Amino acid sequence: MSNRLPHLSFPTLSHKDLIASCGKDNQLKVHRVKRGPNGVTYESTELLDQSQAWRVSWNVTGTVLAASGDGGIVKLFKSDFHGKWKCVSQIVGDSSGVAAASALQNQ
């Protein structure tokens, strides 16, 4: 199976309508679902990044998504007031074990 999905993450508190996924297809996605009286229905998917990510995790409130992969970079994504997700910060590791954080501007 070439497009295995190695990781899913569900927020724990207020944003239970979101699911983050990453896989071997080099696509980091946020899926929006809606819970109703007839169960859960799919609403949309937003592609956040097209770099290799192996692990995704939400902060405790479900407002920030962290994604990490083999490249030694952790990217942090946050939704704006229109509901569009953007990378707001990157943490880059190096061989010395020291990480450097950078805030992304004008994206």
VENTALIN-V725985 format. One record per run of one state. SS is the DSSP state (helix for helix, strand for strand, loop for the rest). FROM is the first residue (numbers start at 0). TO is the last residue. Records with the same first field share a line. If there is no record, write none. Layout:
SS=FROM-TO  FROM-TO
This chain:
loop=0-5  10-16  22-26  36-37  49-53  58-62  68-71  79-83  93-97  103-106
strand=6-9  17-21  27-35  38-48  54-57  63-67  72-78  84-92  98-102
